[in-house]
Amino acid sequence: MPHRLPLTHEVLDLLPDAVCVVDADGVLRFANAAFDRLLGLRPGEMVGRALFELVHPDDRPASERQAQALMQGGGERHFRNRYLHRDGRVVELLWAAHWLPEYGVRIGVGREIGDLRRMERELEHHAHHDPLTGLANRRRLEQALDAALRQAIERAGPVALLYIDLDGFKLVNDSGGHDAGDQVLRMLAQRLQDGVRQSDLVARIGGDEFVVLLPGCGAADARAMAGQLRQRLRAPCTLEAMTFALDASIGIACFPDDGEDAATLIARADAAMYAGKRPR
């Protein structure tokens, strides 16, 4: 005796991914249990209503264009868009979609990718930031400096770099250990960040070496900023029972006088910083 097979919707309700069937007018004709669960809906609540009511308002125009292109034989079979959960939060889904002209419906299978997106953002952050201080790293600095130089060339404006090396930092590690050194670096990194404009960029590019990118700053403004930041760095750092007093050597390089590309400007600022350390 042949076995009876379960109904299609009973199988689809077992899937962890959302499955929906939408007609040519955008009306939802079927949604499985995962679709309702992901969006906080009652079973079958949206069937017979326009699917785009659930799409995030910022994503509706692009989603509608995607649907039209798919029905015309184009578009992308895989795409992302955001939906609004019943409780107001945003749910991002990655869809695989297919148009069946003989039935006049689109079939979509969607997977929630909120965790994936968070992971992507975290990886992006780690790729461009120093893990100890949270400041930009050398890679991010070079990208930002290249962009600042392109803009400066277009507008015939200046760009300045400050290359900062902490004086006396070895004593912190020698007397307090590397944990103390890490705490001091984080403290001084925050002081630098608090001392610059929103348009500026502070990067840690070595153990106790920092670079500050100052878009739109000429030599005089860069010297003034260097003086202000040095005063911030010279303030004592107190860690429990220990207090450390550091200084900083700061080299300055300006576009276009000291160089017209990122590598040259960083090298010139570095050289100026070391020149400032020599006894006079």
Backbone hydrogen bonds, N-H to C=O, Kabsch-Sander energy under -0.5 kcal/mol:
donor,donor_aa,acceptor,acceptor_aa,energy
10,E,7,L,-0.6
11,V,7,L,-1.5
12,L,8,T,-2.5
13,D,9,H,-1.8
14,L,11,V,-1.6
15,L,12,L,-1.2
18,A,110,G,-2.4
20,C,108,G,-2.4
21,V,30,F,-2.3
22,V,106,R,-2.7
23,D,27,V,-2.5
24,A,104,G,-1.0
26,G,23,D,-2.2
28,L,49,R,-3.0
29,R,21,V,-3.4
30,F,21,V,-1.5
32,N,19,V,-2.2
36,D,32,N,-1.7
37,R,33,A,-2.7
38,L,34,A,-2.9
39,L,35,F,-1.3
40,G,37,R,-1.0
41,L,36,D,-3.0
45,E,42,R,-2.5
47,V,44,G,-0.9
48,G,28,L,-3.4
49,R,46,M,-2.2
51,L,26,G,-2.7
53,E,50,A,-1.4
54,L,51,L,-2.2
56,H,82,R,-3.0
59,D,56,H,-1.9
60,R,56,H,-1.0
60,R,57,P,-0.6
63,S,59,D,-2.4
64,E,60,R,-2.8
65,R,61,P,-2.2
66,Q,62,A,-2.3
67,A,63,S,-2.2
68,Q,64,E,-2.3
69,A,65,R,-2.5
70,L,66,Q,-2.2
71,M,67,A,-2.0
72,Q,68,Q,-1.1
73,G,70,L,-1.4
74,G,69,A,-3.2
79,F,95,W,-1.5
81,N,93,L,-1.9
83,Y,91,V,-3.2
84,L,54,L,-2.6
85,H,83,Y,-0.6
85,H,89,R,-2.9
86,R,39,L,-1.6
88,G,85,H,-2.1
91,V,83,Y,-2.8
93,L,81,N,-2.8
94,L,111,R,-2.6
95,W,79,F,-3.5
95,W,93,L,-0.6
96,A,109,V,-2.1
97,A,77,R,-2.8
98,H,107,I,-2.2
100,L,105,V,-3.0
103,Y,100,L,-1.4
104,G,100,L,-1.6
105,V,100,L,-1.4
106,R,22,V,-3.6
107,I,98,H,-2.9
108,G,20,C,-2.6
109,V,96,A,-2.4
110,G,18,A,-2.8
111,R,94,L,-2.2
113,I,92,E,-2.4
117,R,113,I,-2.9
118,R,114,G,-2.3
119,M,115,D,-2.2
120,E,116,L,-2.6
121,R,117,R,-2.5
122,E,118,R,-2.4
123,L,119,M,-2.7
124,E,120,E,-2.5
125,H,121,R,-2.4
126,H,122,E,-2.7
127,A,123,L,-2.0
128,H,124,E,-0.8
128,H,125,H,-1.1
129,H,125,H,-1.0
130,D,135,L,-3.6
134,G,130,D,-2.3
136,A,202,V,-1.6
137,N,128,H,-1.9
141,L,137,N,-2.5
142,E,138,R,-2.8
143,Q,139,R,-1.9
144,A,140,R,-2.6
145,L,141,L,-3.0
146,D,142,E,-2.3
147,A,143,Q,-2.1
148,A,144,A,-2.5
149,L,145,L,-2.5
150,R,146,D,-2.1
151,Q,147,A,-2.1
152,A,148,A,-2.3
153,I,149,L,-2.4
154,E,150,R,-2.0
155,R,151,Q,-2.1
156,A,152,A,-1.1
157,G,152,A,-1.9
159,V,255,F,-1.1
160,A,214,L,-1.8
161,L,253,A,-2.7
162,L,212,V,-2.2
163,Y,251,G,-3.1
164,I,162,L,-0.6
164,I,210,F,-3.5
165,D,249,S,-2.6
166,L,208,D,-1.9
167,D,247,D,-2.8
168,G,166,L,-0.5
169,F,166,L,-0.5
172,V,168,G,-0.7
172,V,169,F,-0.7
173,N,169,F,-1.5
174,D,170,K,-2.6
175,S,171,L,-2.5
176,G,172,V,-2.6
177,G,172,V,-0.5
177,G,173,N,-1.4
180,A,176,G,-0.5
181,G,177,G,-2.0
182,D,178,H,-2.6
183,Q,179,D,-2.1
184,V,180,A,-2.5
185,L,181,G,-2.4
186,R,182,D,-2.3
187,M,183,Q,-2.3
188,L,184,V,-2.8
189,A,185,L,-2.5
190,Q,186,R,-1.9
191,R,187,M,-1.7
192,L,188,L,-2.3
193,Q,189,A,-2.4
194,D,190,Q,-2.5
195,G,191,R,-1.1
195,G,192,L,-0.6
196,V,193,Q,-0.8
200,D,197,R,-1.1
201,L,213,L,-1.8
203,A,211,V,-2.8
204,R,136,A,-2.4
205,I,203,A,-0.6
205,I,209,E,-1.8
206,G,209,E,-1.3
210,F,164,I,-2.7
211,V,203,A,-2.6
212,V,162,L,-2.4
213,L,201,L,-3.0
213,L,211,V,-0.5
214,L,160,A,-3.0
214,L,212,V,-0.5
216,G,158,P,-1.8
217,C,214,L,-1.5
222,A,218,G,-2.2
223,R,219,A,-2.4
224,A,220,A,-2.0
225,M,221,D,-2.5
226,A,222,A,-2.5
227,G,223,R,-2.1
228,Q,224,A,-2.0
229,L,225,M,-2.6
230,R,226,A,-2.3
231,Q,227,G,-1.8
232,R,228,Q,-1.7
233,L,229,L,-2.3
234,R,230,R,-1.8
235,A,231,Q,-0.7
235,A,232,R,-0.7
237,C,244,F,-3.3
238,T,236,P,-0.6
239,L,237,C,-0.6
239,L,242,M,-3.6
242,M,239,L,-3.1
244,F,237,C,-3.0
246,L,244,F,-0.6
247,D,167,D,-1.9
249,S,165,D,-2.7
251,G,163,Y,-2.7
253,A,161,L,-1.9
255,F,159,V,-3.2
258,D,254,C,-3.4
259,G,256,P,-0.7
265,L,261,D,-2.2
266,I,262,A,-2.5
267,A,263,A,-2.2
268,R,264,T,-2.7
269,A,265,L,-2.5
270,D,266,I,-2.3
271,A,267,A,-2.5
272,A,268,R,-2.4
273,M,269,A,-2.0
274,Y,270,D,-2.1
275,A,271,A,-2.4
276,G,272,A,-1.6
277,K,273,M,-0.6
277,K,274,Y,-0.8
278,R,274,Y,-0.7
278,R,275,A,-0.8
